[in-house]
Amino acid sequence: MSRAGTTLAAGALLVLLAFAAWLYCFARQHGLSAREKPSRLEAFLARRARGLATPAAAKRMKNPVAPTALHTAEGRDHFADHCALCHANDGSGKTTVNEGLYPPAPDLRAKETQQLSDGQLLYIIKNGIRFTGMPGWGGSDDENWKLVLFIRHLSELSAKELELMREVNGLDVPAAHQHENE
């Protein structure tokens, strides 16, 4: 190995050791509680890891299911029955279950989720996210594409749709969202 290569390797090792020391000190001081909100750095790194873990072909996939009212309603009912326990009927993630998850389930209406491609959303639904509470559900592509349609629709939910979801799962809508819809 050349002198420049040795210097570069030694520098990389020092950076890695410094990061490991910081991580150790942070964990000793703050613990590894699932109740604490992730730091900005942790959230940034988690999003980057998720992006790296999604195959490029999946990222390029487009939703083949037409965004009809029927398909969105089918996605809504599936979401209410299978997803709302952690993500809430309105997609906010404000649930009792989510309070204990680390990292917490995201607000599906937020920019960080809505800017994911259709294929990324499908991949997450089918395969889950390792080291989180998001399991891989598998399921049929048709059902999962309808879920993607519904996730895109979350910011436009009506009070009637929220009531229909409540009929499916009995979950209350967070008070903040009820006021938005009134």
ABEGO torsion letter per residue (X at the ends): XBAAAAAAAAAAAAAAAAAAAAAAAAAAAAEABAABBBBAAAAAAAAAAAAAABBAAAAABBBABBBBAAAAAAAAAAAAAAAAAAAEAAGAGBBAAAAABOBBBBBAABAAAAABBAAAAAAAAAAEBBGBABBBAEEBAAAAAAAAAAAAAAAABBAAAAAAAAAAAGBBBBAAAAAAAX
